[in-house]
Amino acid sequence: MGKKKRFKVLSLVCLFICVLVWIPNIVFQIPSQLWMMTFVIAPIGIVFAALMKKRWLIVANTFMFFSFFIFMFVGYFVSYITDGNP
């Protein structure tokens, strides 16, 4: 397996892990601190994606890096829209 193929697989694995760590919190509504792994794993995925110059993987891993802030914004926004109390 070539370097580029290996970097792509590693970047996809990092992205997949970042998505998986959010499943207990979002899908099952079980409080879990696994989501904090996104702050460690997503930058690794960004580096591997940047090494092979795949923009969509860079964007996807960056999105996962900021996913906590995105989920917080969406949660507060939905709360504001529905009843006005955060």
KOLLOKOL-52391 format. One record per residue (C-alpha): residue number from 1; residue in one letter; x, y, z. Coordinates in Angstrom, 3 decimals. Example, Ala and Ser with C-alpha at 12.3 -4.5 7.8 and 13.67 -1.06 7.14 Angstrom:
// residues 2
1,a,12.300,-4.500,7.800
2,s,13.670,-1.060,7.140
//
This chain:
// residues 86
1,m,0.000,0.000,0.000
2,g,1.375,3.400,-0.994
3,k,1.887,6.355,1.296
4,k,-1.068,8.317,-0.058
5,k,-3.410,5.369,0.302
6,r,-2.217,4.786,3.876
7,f,-2.671,8.469,4.773
8,k,-6.176,8.428,3.295
9,v,-7.121,5.353,5.307
10,l,-5.690,6.850,8.507
11,s,-7.522,10.124,7.936
12,l,-10.788,8.274,7.295
13,v,-10.261,6.177,10.428
14,c,-9.746,9.349,12.471
15,l,-12.939,10.815,11.014
16,f,-14.873,7.610,11.709
17,i,-13.636,7.472,15.313
18,c,-14.627,11.108,15.840
19,v,-18.141,10.328,14.635
20,l,-18.345,7.193,16.785
21,v,-17.418,8.952,20.026
22,w,-20.468,11.216,19.680
23,i,-22.939,8.311,19.358
24,p,-23.498,7.724,23.118
25,n,-24.273,11.412,23.709
26,i,-26.371,12.177,20.637
27,v,-28.117,8.914,19.785
28,f,-28.482,7.121,23.121
29,q,-28.633,10.239,25.354
30,i,-26.073,8.683,27.701
31,p,-23.645,11.216,29.184
32,s,-20.202,10.185,28.065
33,q,-16.938,12.081,28.008
34,l,-15.648,10.200,24.980
35,w,-16.422,13.226,22.796
36,m,-13.311,14.888,24.191
37,m,-11.264,12.476,22.094
38,t,-12.236,14.587,19.088
39,f,-9.791,17.259,20.283
40,v,-6.957,14.719,19.990
41,i,-7.995,12.525,17.061
42,a,-9.358,15.170,14.656
43,p,-6.064,17.124,14.394
44,i,-4.279,13.862,13.592
45,g,-6.812,13.278,10.812
46,i,-6.295,16.831,9.574
47,v,-2.535,16.269,9.361
48,f,-2.926,13.007,7.417
49,a,-5.445,14.647,5.056
50,a,-3.148,17.636,4.542
51,l,-0.232,15.342,3.689
52,m,-2.190,13.997,0.737
53,k,-3.936,17.308,-0.064
54,k,-7.508,16.018,0.175
55,r,-9.583,19.084,0.942
56,w,-12.802,17.235,1.766
57,l,-11.031,15.197,4.450
58,i,-9.416,18.323,5.859
59,v,-12.831,20.008,6.045
60,a,-14.528,16.924,7.531
61,n,-11.896,16.463,10.237
62,t,-11.925,20.200,10.990
63,f,-15.699,20.029,11.320
64,m,-15.291,17.179,13.800
65,f,-12.672,19.173,15.713
66,f,-15.197,21.983,16.212
67,s,-18.171,19.615,16.643
68,f,-18.563,20.362,20.355
69,f,-18.986,24.069,19.663
70,i,-21.318,23.360,16.746
71,f,-23.509,21.073,18.879
72,m,-23.568,23.652,21.681
73,f,-24.631,26.387,19.259
74,v,-27.350,24.224,17.729
75,g,-28.615,23.153,21.157
76,y,-28.833,26.701,22.481
77,f,-30.373,27.915,19.229
78,v,-33.073,25.235,19.296
79,s,-33.735,26.010,22.961
80,y,-34.045,29.708,22.169
81,i,-36.394,29.093,19.242
82,t,-38.652,26.651,21.091
83,d,-39.169,28.276,24.499
84,g,-36.803,31.208,24.769
85,n,-34.913,29.901,27.812
86,p,-31.400,28.500,27.468
//
